Amino acid sequence: MVDRASKAARDPRAEALAALYQADLRRDVDPTTRLAGKAKRYAVGVRTHQRDLDRRIAAASERWPLHRMPVVDRAILRLALYELLHESTPTGVVLNEAIELAKRYSTKKSGAFVNGVLSTLAGQVRTES
């Protein structure tokens, strides 16, 4: 059986999420410098496009302003939306991975919240099913 920590260490989304979480809490440090490969591409991409991502997320989650969202949920939404907009990953994979991250690292209700917001965003940015 693979333990959670070693699995997360091999998961570029989980690595990027950890860096984005840290970046949201500590704006004086660039945590992406310790990343490599896909994890670095994801985290740098999110940070580069963060204003646009935040604008889109805020519009899709009308009752939950960004500043009221748990930091982990906000980072997951940014990461998944970046992937929907700038990577060729199939929509279903992006949504499933984001929901799994929310269930693993955030609150009990975060999986459903992330699913709802990302489903709205995916419908706006992707035409495939």
JOQUIHU-V619279 format. One record per helix or strand. SS is the DSSP state (a for helix, b for strand). FROM is the first residue (numbers start at 1). TO is the last residue. If there is no record, write none. Layout:
# JOQUIHU-V619279
ss	from	to
SS	FROM	TO
SS	FROM	TO
This chain:
# JOQUIHU-V619279
ss	from	to
a	4	10
a	12	25
a	31	34
a	37	48
a	50	60
a	66	68
a	71	86
a	91	105
a	110	125
